[in-house]
């Protein structure tokens, strides 16, 4: 019986690309569903961050420079002290300020919980957060439309723009998946994504 010859390398690459793109059909633009609420122990996290800042560093995100992360840690310790003093609005601003220097998954999750706490207990903060949420939602809907139109590069920027205004765990997870998809397209040398890259300019892929 004649043995089948293996697929040429070029054919393998074509099949691989086709399978990847087929998988992406099941990865739609972000769908906007309700958020999940978590219980919040208001002082525990702040105290833990003060006593042991290293324990709260998310190991999967370590690309920032040492100086940036050091600066972020100093700001987060200030935020923790403010939170322990029950100055929650000031603490929230400090946590966000630190995230501008370095990314940390646990700090970002804590920011979300603190926002939800203030949303429930502080009418003024609730109004401010609701306005921020509506603004971010409008940007994310535009990002979803861009993604549907295969403008992946600009869609990614718009998703991030919304996250800078209002944090949403599900949108952030979607951003990570979209970054992975763009990386894959770039590695395959797709013409369309290269055109977008030239049009939008350099874009740092964080994941």
N, C-alpha and C positions, 0 to 999 in steps of 0.2 A: 504494500500500500504506500502511495506516494505521500511523503511528509509535507505538510503545509509550510510555506516559507513565512517567516515573521513579517509583520507590517513594517514598511519603511519608517524611518524616524519622523519624516515629515507628515506621514499619514497618522502616526500616533499622536503627534502634536495637534493635528486638526481634530481628531476624535476627542482628545482631551479637552480642547477648547469648546467643542460642541456640547459635550456632556456638562461642562461647567455652566455654560450659558443656559442650558436646559434646566439645570438646578435653580438658576436665578429666577426663572419664571415663577417659582413658588415663593419668591422673596419680593413682595409688593412694596410700594411706598408705604410709609408709616400710617397705620390706622389709629385713629384717635379714640381710645376707650378711657374709661374711668381710671383714676389712680388708686393704688393700694395704700391704705393708711397703716402706719406702724405705731405701737405704743412707744412712749418716750419717757425715759427716766432722765429728768432734766439735768441733774447734777452729776450723774455717774460718769458719763462720757467725758465731760469737761475735766473732772478730777483725774480720771485715768490718763488723759492727754497731758496734763501738767506733770504727773508723776513719772510717766513712762512714754515719752513721745515716740520712741523708736517702734513700739509695738503697734502703732497706728499707721505705719508706712506701708502702703500697698506695694508688694514686691513686683507686681507685673508692670508698674508704671515707674520706671527709674531713669528716664531719658533726660530729665532736667539736670542742669548743672548742679554741682554740690552747693554752690553759693545760693542759687535760687531756692533749693529745697531747704537750706539752712534758714534763709529769710522767711520762708513759708512757715517753718516750724516755730520760729519766734513769734510770728503773728498769731498762729493757732494757740500758742500758750497764753497769749494775751486774751484771746477770745475765750479760752477755757476759764480764765480768772474772772472775766466779766460775766460769764454764764453762771458760775458758782455764786456770784453776787446778785444773781437774778436780773442782771441788766441784759435781757435777752436780745433786744433789738440791736444794741451795740455789739454784742457777741456775734450775732448773725452777720453783721457787716464785716467784722474782723475775719470770721471764717471764710467769707467770700473773697476778701482781700488776699488772704493766703493762697486760695485756689488760683488766683491770678498769677502767682509765682510758680506753683507746682501743683500737679494733679495728684489726688489721693482719693481712692474710692471710698474709704471709710469716712473721711471728713466730708466728702460730698453727700454721702448717705445721711450723715448727721445733720448737715445743712437742710436737707429735705425734711427730716423729722422736726427740726426746730421751726422751720417755716410752717409746717402743719400745726404745731403747737400754738404758734402765734396767731395763725389763721382762726383757730378755735377760741382763743382767749383775749385777743386784742382787736377791737373793732377797727381802729385806724390802720393797723398792720394788715388786717384782713382785707380792707379796701385796696391797700397798696398792692398786696400780693395778687388779688383778683385782677387788677388792672394789668399787672405784669404778665399774669398767666394768659389773659386775652391777647395781649400784644404778641407773646411768644407763639400762641396757637395760630395766629394769622400768618406769622412767618413760617411755621412748620407746614401749614397747608400749602403755602406757596412752594416750599421745598419739595413737598410730595408731588406737586404738579410738575416741577422741574425734573424730578426723578422719573416720573411717568413718561416725560418727553425725552428721556435718555440724556438729559443734561446733568450727568452725575456729579461732575466737578462743582458746579455752582450750587447744586442741591445740597451737597455736603457743607458748603460754606453757610448756606441759609439755615440748615439744621443747627449748626454750631452757634450761629448768631442768636437763634431763639434760646438755646441753652444758656447763653451768657445773661439772658434776661430772666429766665425762669427755669429752674432745674426740674427735669423729669427723667426718672430712671429708664423708662421704656424707650424714650427718644434717644437717650445716650447709648443704650444697647443697640439701637437701630443704626446710629452713627458708626459704631464700631464695625458692624456688619458691612455697611456701605464702604467704609475705608478698606476693608478686606477685599471687597469686590473690585474697587478701583485699582488696588495693588495688582490683583490678578489680571485685569484688563491691560494694565501697563506692562506686565511681564510677558503677555502674549503679543505685545506690539500692535494693539488695535489702533487703526488710523483715527477713528472717531474720538477716542479718549485722548490721543495725542494732540488733536486739534483743540480740544477743550483745555488741555494743559497749557498750550501756547496762548490761548485766548484769555484764560483766567490768571495766568502767571503762576509762579511757584506756590505750591500748597504743601504744608507739612502734614504727612500722614502720621498720626500719633499712635495708632494701635499696633 
